Amino acid sequence: MHANFSLLRHPGLQRRAKAIAVLCSGGLLLPLVSPFEASLPDSMAWGLDLAVHWQWLFLAGLALALPVLVCARRRWFMLAALLPLPWFTAMPDAVRGADGGDALVVAAANVHVDNEAPDRLVQWVGATKPDVLAILEISDAFAQRLGLDDVYPYRVVRPRGDPFGVALLSRHRVLRHAVVEEDGATPRIEAVLDWHGTEVTVVAFHPMPPISAADHGQRNRVLADIAARYADRPTIVAGDFNATPWSSAFRAPRRKGFTVAGGSQATWPAPLRGLIGLPIDHVMLSRHWSVIDRAVGPDLGSDHLPIQASVATSRNGGR
């Protein structure tokens, strides 16, 4: 036992552990800097947001480094206070609601533009029975083979040959809808459904990945616009946000009272069920909703895992 502890105190191992601990501690603190992102140059704000996504990796790194460092000096244990940060700095989870009343089941699936076989999606939908389904990256071939017309009589489908085809399928009547393409943004569907006499706005959302400062800014502006326009009515935004719960993309929706339906479980990439990935697929809710249940679905032949949330009107928001 003494020999094992001596090995952990080896100067080379201690140096590496210190470097990992310092790097990961800084990474865990990054979300606290995000509120000041607007005052930074675009390129710096973009870089900060790219780094902030990796909270689970920073958490794992610090958790592995600390036992090594504590073996040499106990004062390193103070950094353990940073370990809960990913749960406190993320976009807030929606309040939990009690099962038993009316629930609206919403699902979102990025099926990948090169995936032409909807069989696994159809099987998953048959098992989970969502009331509303947002499909991202839907191609012409996928749309033609999808079927489900008898299950979802109300649908808005805009397939494309690039990764920004979008569809919204609903069991409930679509009162009005628009496929919005403005200022060069990727298309999104904004629809109003009649849910048991209540008008519910549902947005199927899939922005460009933040591969440039311009794409990062545009994603944030579109989400801010959605939050500003729909905060005062029952609204659900579902899709591939290309943003984790720690991203500045959620800063404006958060101020408007939006929450997410438990969005911390990784959904991309799909291999290993997102074990070492990022939570970038979300169901985002206005203040009118509580969450009864939320789950990440199976591999549908895409690089993303689908998500599903059962929601109900909350007592705070009301119908």
N, C-alpha and C positions, 0 to 999 in steps of 0.2 A: 504493500500500500504506500509506504514511504517513497519507494522508487517511482511509483506512478505519479505522485505529486511532484517529485523532483523533475520528472520529464515535463510536466505542465509549466514548471518555472524556467524552462530552458530559455535563454535570452532571445534566440531566434523566433521561437514560438510566441513569446511575449510581445515582441515587436510586431509580428503579424496580427496578433489578436488586438493590440492597441490600434493599429491602423484600421482594422475592420470595425472596431467599436466606435472610433471617432467618425469614420465615414457614415456608418449606419445611424449613429446618434444625430448627425447633421441631417440625414435623409428623413428621419422621423420628425424632425422639427420643421421641415420645409413647408408643410401645410399651414403653419402659423405665419409664414411669410407671404403666402398667397394673397391675403387681403391688400397687400401693398403692390401687387403686380401691375395695377393700372398706372402706377407712377413710373414704371420701368420702361426702357426702350422695348419695342416690339420683340426684337430678337432675344433679349434677356428674359422677358416674360414668357416667351415660347419655351426657352430652355428650362426655366424653372418649372413650368407645367409638365414638360416631358419627364423631368426627374421625380416629380412628386407622385407619379403613378405607382412607384415601386415600393409602397409601404410594407407589403407583406415580405418582400425580399429584405428590406432594411430591418424589419422585426426579427426575421430568422437569423440574419447575420449578427445582430446584437445579442440575441439569445444564445448563440453558439460561442461568441467571443467572451461573454461575461464570466462563465465558470473558469475559463483559463486565467483571466486577469485576476479574479478574486483569490485564486490559489496563491498568487504572489502578493497582492495587496488588497485588503478587504475594502478599502475606500472605493474601489471600482464598483462595488455593489450599488452605489448611489445611482448609477446609470439605469438600474432596474426600474426606476421611477418613469423612464421613458417608454417602457414596454407596452403600457395600455394606450399610448397615444393614437394608434391607428383607429381605434374605436371611437375616440373622442373628437378627432379632427375630421372624420368623414362626414359627407352629407347625411343629415339626420334620417334615421329610419322613421317610417310612418308609425303612428300609434297603433298598437295591436287592438283589434276588435274581437268581440265574442262571436263564435260560430252560432248558427241557428237561424239567422235572419236572411233576408235577400242578399245575395252576393253576386257581384259581377266578376267573371273570370276573364282575365286579360292575359294574352300570351304574345310573345315576340320571338321571331326566329330569323336570324340571318342565315339563309340557306346556301350561300356562295354562288356567284354568277356562273361558275362552271359546272354546278350540280344540276343535272337535267332529270334526275329521278326523284320525284316527290314521295315515293312509297313510305319512307321512314317518317316523314313529316305527317303524312296521312294517318299512319299507325299511331303516332304520338297524339295527334289531335283526337283520334277516336278514343284513346284511353283517358285523356285528360278533359276533353270536352270544353274548351274555352268558349266563352260567348263572343269574344272579339280576338282576332288574330292579325297581328302585323307581320308581314313577310318582307324581309329586306334582301336585296341582291337577287330579285326574282327575274329570271330571263324569259324570253318568249317560249322556249321549249319547256321550261318548268311550268309556266302558267298554262300552257296548252294541255299538259298531262296531269294537272293538279286535281281536277274534278271538284268534289265537295260542294257542288251546286245545291244539292238537296239539304246540306247541313248549314250552309251559309248563303241564304238567298240574297243578302245585301252585300255588295262587294264593289270595291274600287281597285282596279288592277292597272298598273302602269309598268309593264315589263320593259327592260332595256338590255342592250348588249354589253353594258359596262356594269360595274358593281353598284349602281344606284337605281336599279329598278325597285319599285315599292308597291305593296298591295295592302289593302285593309279589308278583311272579311268579317262579317257580323251576322249574328243570329237576330239582332234587333234592327228595326227599321232605321235606315240612314235618312235623316230628314234633309240634310244638305251636306255638300262636301266641296272641297277644292284641292286640286293638286298644285301646290305652291312651288314655283321656281322663280326666285327673285334675286337680283344682284349677283348672279353667277352661283348661287348656293345650289346644293344638291336638292332634288325634288323631295317633298314631304307631302303627306296627305293629312289634311285637317278636316275632320268630319264631325257632325253632330248627330248623335243617336238618340232614339226614343227608348229609354230604359224604364219601363213601367210607368210612363207618364212624366219622367224627368228627362230633360235634355242634358246629355252628357257629351262633352267635347273629347274626342280621341285624336291624338296626333301620332302618326307613324313617322319616326324620325331616324335619319341616317346621314349624318354629315360626313364630309371628307375627313379622313384620318389627319391628325395634326402634323403633317409631314413638312410643313413650312409655317413661318410666323403668320402668314396671311390666312392659311387654313385654320390655324388655331384661333385667330381673332374672329373669323367668320363664324365658326362653330359657336363661340361664346356669344356673339351678337345675336344669332338666330335663337339660341335658347333664352337669352334675355328678353327678346321680343315676344316669344311664346309665353313666357312667364308674365310679362307685363299685360298682355292682352287677355289672358285666360285665368288669372289668379282669383278672380271673384266669381267664377262659375265652376261647377264640377268638371274637372279636366284630368285626363290621363295622357301622358306622353310615354310611348313605348317604342323600343327599338334598340339599335346599336348606336350608342352615343359617342363611341370612340373617346370616352373619358371615364376615368375611375371616380369613385365617390370623393376623392381628395382634390380633384381638379378644380381649377378656377372656373371651369364651365358651369359649375353649379352655384357660383357665388350669387348671381342675380336671382335664379329661382329660389334659392334658400331665403333671400331677403323677402321674397313674395310669399313665403309660407309653404313652398313646395317641399316634399320629402320623397324618399325612395322606398320601395317595397323591399327592404332588406338587401341592399345591393352590394354586399361585401364579398360574396362568393365568386371566384373567378369563372369567367365564361369563355375566355379566349387565351391561348389557343385550345381547341377541343381535346387533343391528346392528353391522357392522364386526367381527364375530367377537369382540366384547367388548374391542376395542382400547383404548377409553377407559373401560372398565367395571371391575367388581369381581369377584374370585374368591370367590363365596359358595356354590357347589355343591361338595360334597366327598364323598370316600370316606375315612372315618376308621377307623383300624385299631388294635386292641389289639396288645400287644407280641408276639403270637404270629405276626405276619405280616411278610413282606417283599413288595416290589413288583417285579414283572417289567416291567410296562408301564402307562402311563397316558396317556389322550388325551381331548381335548375334542371332542365330536361336532359335527355340522352343525346348521343352523337347522331346527327341527322345527315351525315355526309358532308358537313361543312367544317370550316375551321372555327366556328362559333358553336357554343351550346345554347339551346333555346331557354327562355325563362317564362315562368307563369306566375301570376299573382291573383289571389282571390281577394277582392276588396268590397267594402260596404261603406255606406254613408256614415260618417262619424257624427257623434252627438255635438261636437264643436262646430262642424261645418253645416250639418243639416242638409236636407234635400230642398 
